[in-house]
Amino acid sequence: MSGKSYDTYNGVKVVCPFYKGEEPLDIRCEGIDPNGAVVNHFPHPTRKARYMHAYCESLQGCQGCLIYRLTMTKYP
């Protein structure tokens, strides 16, 4: 699992172990490939903020995230 990048205020609130960082409309997560990343792109910052609050900021929310579930398959 990768380390977190605290390049935004929102990043400090994230508890998901696969979070790698973000841009204004993107969330970067650990990818399936060891050297890769998955980028979740949103059409508006409000949509991204809602997603982060629902999935990235709690361990219970993480388990509902498809990216989290797919990435967990790397770790038996």
C-alpha positions in Angstrom: 0.0 0.0 0.0 1.2 3.4 -0.8 1.8 6.5 1.3 -0.5 9.6 1.2 0.3 12.9 -0.4 -1.0 15.8 1.7 -1.1 18.3 -1.2 -4.5 19.6 -0.3 -6.6 20.3 2.8 -9.0 17.5 1.8 -6.1 15.0 1.7 -5.6 15.3 5.5 -9.1 14.0 6.1 -8.7 10.9 3.9 -8.3 7.5 5.6 -8.3 5.3 2.6 -5.0 3.4 2.4 -5.0 3.6 -1.4 -5.3 7.4 -1.7 -2.3 8.9 -3.4 -3.3 12.6 -4.0 -5.6 14.8 -5.9 -6.1 17.6 -8.4 -9.1 20.0 -8.6 -11.2 17.4 -10.5 -9.2 14.2 -9.9 -8.5 11.7 -7.1 -5.4 9.5 -7.6 -5.4 6.1 -6.0 -3.0 3.2 -5.9 -3.4 1.1 -9.1 -3.5 -2.6 -9.7 0.0 -2.4 -11.3 2.7 -1.8 -8.7 4.0 1.3 -10.6 0.6 2.6 -11.7 -2.2 4.7 -10.4 -6.0 5.0 -11.0 -7.4 8.5 -11.6 -11.0 9.1 -10.8 -12.0 12.2 -12.8 -15.1 14.2 -11.9 -17.0 16.8 -14.0 -17.3 19.3 -11.1 -15.4 19.9 -7.8 -18.7 19.5 -5.8 -19.1 16.0 -7.2 -15.5 15.1 -6.3 -16.0 16.5 -2.7 -19.1 14.4 -2.2 -17.3 11.3 -3.4 -14.4 11.9 -1.1 -16.7 12.5 1.8 -18.7 9.3 1.1 -15.8 6.9 0.2 -12.3 8.3 1.1 -12.8 9.8 4.5 -14.0 6.7 6.5 -12.9 3.1 6.6 -16.6 2.0 6.2 -16.9 4.2 3.2 -13.7 2.9 1.6 -15.3 -0.6 1.5 -18.0 0.7 -0.7 -15.6 2.1 -3.3 -15.0 0.0 -6.4 -11.4 1.2 -6.7 -10.8 0.1 -3.1 -12.3 -3.3 -3.6 -10.4 -3.9 -6.9 -7.1 -2.8 -5.3 -7.7 -5.0 -2.3 -7.5 -8.0 -4.6 -3.7 -7.4 -4.8 -3.4 -8.1 -1.0 -4.5 -11.7 -0.1 
